[in-house]
Amino acid sequence: QSQQLLIDMVDGALEQVSGGAATIGGLFAIALALWSGSNAFGVISRSFNRAYFVEESRGFLVLKAQSVLMTVLLGTLAILAAVLLVSGGETGGWIADQLGLSSVFEMAWQFSRIPLALLFLIVMLTALYWFAPAVKHPLKFVLPGALLATVMFGLISFGIRIYLQLVDPGSAYGAASGIVILLLFAY
């Protein structure tokens, strides 16, 4: 339900813009998203520093550049992981059709998409835990936390999936319930 609502919103927005305005608006939206995301990474970095009881030792420009790069990296990995988890089957079929690949590719894709998405999550969390604080820990101390967080994320996702199979939240609240569940999952 949420997917169709989001698709309708994007289609409606795309119908209302023209070429030049869309390009300028798109570039502005990308710049705003990078700036906002980098600010969010800065907040996470300050939170890690408080947890480790350290002062920020990186300069403003270094921290901002690192924040923008981490925003791009984390955003890209999060999108790839979400695509693999949510529509990975359809994506694999589309790739196989476009490249003229056999059903062996589709079967291999089905078996590899979940581990690949989990690998993206582990890399994303490891990068976050390693680069966000002003303290540098060896990778052997950061990786177990990323693995545990990924396992917990998987268990929570599985729990939400079971919940959604047992109850029909859309029956009482309609399309709004899909958005609420999507936001709860994203949180």
C-alpha positions as CSV (number, residue, x, y, z in Angstrom):
1,Q,0.0,0.0,0.0
2,S,2.8,2.4,0.9
3,Q,4.6,1.6,-2.4
4,Q,1.7,2.6,-4.5
5,L,1.0,5.8,-2.5
6,L,4.7,6.8,-2.9
7,I,4.7,6.0,-6.6
8,D,1.5,8.1,-7.1
9,M,3.1,11.0,-5.2
10,V,6.3,10.9,-7.3
11,D,4.4,10.6,-10.5
12,G,2.2,13.6,-9.6
13,A,5.2,15.7,-8.8
14,L,7.0,14.7,-12.1
15,E,3.9,15.6,-14.1
16,Q,3.9,19.2,-12.7
17,V,7.5,20.1,-13.6
18,S,9.2,20.8,-16.9
19,G,12.7,20.2,-18.2
20,G,14.7,23.2,-17.0
21,A,12.8,23.7,-13.7
22,A,13.1,20.0,-13.0
23,T,16.9,20.0,-13.5
24,I,17.4,23.1,-11.2
25,G,14.9,21.7,-8.7
26,G,16.6,18.3,-8.8
27,L,20.0,19.8,-8.2
28,F,18.7,21.9,-5.4
29,A,17.0,18.9,-3.8
30,I,20.3,16.8,-4.0
31,A,22.3,19.7,-2.5
32,L,19.7,20.1,0.3
33,A,19.6,16.3,0.9
34,L,23.4,16.2,1.2
35,W,23.5,19.2,3.5
36,S,20.7,17.8,5.7
37,G,22.2,14.3,5.7
38,S,25.7,15.6,6.6
39,N,24.1,17.6,9.5
40,A,22.5,14.4,10.7
41,F,25.9,12.6,10.5
42,G,27.4,15.5,12.5
43,V,24.8,14.9,15.2
44,I,25.6,11.2,15.2
45,S,29.3,12.0,15.5
46,R,28.7,14.3,18.4
47,S,26.6,11.6,20.1
48,F,29.4,9.1,19.7
49,N,31.9,11.6,21.1
50,R,29.7,12.1,24.1
51,A,29.4,8.3,24.6
52,Y,33.2,8.0,24.4
53,F,33.8,11.1,26.6
54,V,36.0,12.8,24.0
55,E,36.1,16.2,22.5
56,E,35.9,16.7,18.7
57,S,39.4,17.0,17.4
58,R,38.6,17.3,13.7
59,G,38.3,20.7,12.1
60,F,35.0,22.1,10.7
61,L,36.0,21.6,7.1
62,V,37.4,18.1,7.6
63,L,34.3,17.1,9.6
64,K,31.9,18.6,7.0
65,A,33.7,16.8,4.1
66,Q,33.7,13.6,6.0
67,S,30.0,14.1,6.8
68,V,29.1,14.6,3.2
69,L,31.1,11.6,2.0
70,M,29.6,9.4,4.7
71,T,26.1,10.6,3.8
72,V,26.7,9.6,0.2
73,L,28.2,6.2,1.2
74,L,25.6,5.4,3.8
75,G,22.7,6.6,1.6
76,T,23.9,4.6,-1.3
77,L,24.4,1.4,0.8
78,A,21.0,1.9,2.5
79,I,19.2,2.3,-0.8
80,L,20.9,-0.7,-2.3
81,A,20.1,-2.8,0.7
82,A,16.5,-1.7,0.7
83,V,16.1,-2.4,-3.0
84,L,17.6,-5.9,-2.6
85,L,15.4,-6.6,0.4
86,V,12.1,-5.1,-0.9
87,S,12.1,-5.6,-4.7
88,G,15.2,-7.7,-5.2
89,G,13.3,-10.5,-7.0
90,E,11.8,-8.2,-9.5
91,T,15.1,-6.4,-10.0
92,G,16.9,-9.7,-10.7
93,G,14.2,-10.7,-13.2
94,W,14.5,-7.3,-14.9
95,I,18.3,-7.6,-15.1
96,A,18.0,-11.1,-16.5
97,D,15.5,-9.9,-19.2
98,Q,17.6,-6.9,-20.1
99,L,20.9,-8.9,-20.5
100,G,19.3,-12.0,-21.9
101,L,20.5,-14.1,-19.0
102,S,19.1,-17.5,-18.1
103,S,17.0,-18.7,-15.2
104,V,20.2,-19.8,-13.5
105,F,21.1,-16.1,-13.0
106,E,17.7,-15.5,-11.5
107,M,18.1,-18.4,-9.1
108,A,21.6,-17.3,-8.1
109,W,20.2,-13.7,-7.7
110,Q,17.5,-15.0,-5.3
111,F,20.0,-16.8,-3.2
112,S,22.5,-14.0,-3.1
113,R,20.3,-10.9,-2.7
114,I,19.6,-11.3,1.1
115,P,23.2,-12.0,2.0
116,L,24.3,-9.1,-0.2
117,A,21.8,-6.8,1.5
118,L,23.0,-7.9,4.9
119,L,26.6,-7.3,3.8
120,F,25.6,-3.8,2.7
121,L,24.1,-3.2,6.2
122,I,27.2,-4.5,7.9
123,V,29.5,-2.3,5.9
124,M,27.2,0.7,6.4
125,L,27.2,0.2,10.2
126,T,30.9,-0.6,10.4
127,A,31.7,2.6,8.5
128,L,29.4,4.6,10.8
129,Y,30.9,3.1,14.0
130,W,34.4,3.6,12.7
131,F,34.3,7.1,11.2
132,A,31.7,8.9,13.3
133,P,33.5,9.2,16.6
134,A,36.7,11.3,17.0
135,V,38.3,8.2,18.6
136,K,39.7,5.5,16.3
137,H,39.1,1.9,17.4
138,P,40.6,-1.1,15.7
139,L,38.2,-2.7,13.2
140,K,38.1,-5.9,15.4
141,F,36.2,-3.8,18.1
142,V,33.8,-2.1,15.6
143,L,32.8,-5.1,13.5
144,P,31.1,-7.1,16.3
145,G,28.8,-4.2,17.0
146,A,27.9,-3.9,13.4
147,L,27.2,-7.6,13.2
148,L,25.0,-7.5,16.3
149,A,23.1,-4.5,15.1
150,T,22.5,-6.2,11.7
151,V,21.2,-9.3,13.4
152,M,18.9,-7.2,15.6
153,F,17.7,-5.3,12.6
154,G,16.9,-8.6,10.9
155,L,15.0,-10.0,13.9
156,I,13.0,-6.8,14.3
157,S,12.2,-6.9,10.5
158,F,11.1,-10.5,10.8
159,G,8.9,-9.6,13.8
160,I,7.3,-6.8,11.9
161,R,6.7,-9.2,9.0
162,I,5.1,-11.8,11.2
163,Y,2.9,-9.0,12.8
164,L,1.8,-7.8,9.4
165,Q,0.9,-11.4,8.3
166,L,-1.2,-12.0,11.5
167,V,-3.1,-8.8,11.5
168,D,-4.5,-6.6,8.8
169,P,-3.8,-3.0,9.9
170,G,-5.0,-1.6,6.6
171,S,-8.6,-2.8,7.3
172,A,-9.1,-0.2,10.1
173,Y,-7.1,2.7,8.9
174,G,-6.7,2.3,5.1
175,A,-3.7,3.6,3.2
176,A,-2.5,5.7,6.1
177,S,-1.6,2.6,8.1
178,G,0.9,1.6,5.4
179,I,2.7,4.9,5.8
180,V,2.7,4.6,9.6
181,I,4.2,1.1,9.4
182,L,6.8,2.2,6.8
183,L,7.8,5.1,9.1
184,L,7.9,2.8,12.2
185,F,10.1,0.4,10.3
186,A,12.4,3.2,9.1
187,Y,12.7,4.5,12.6
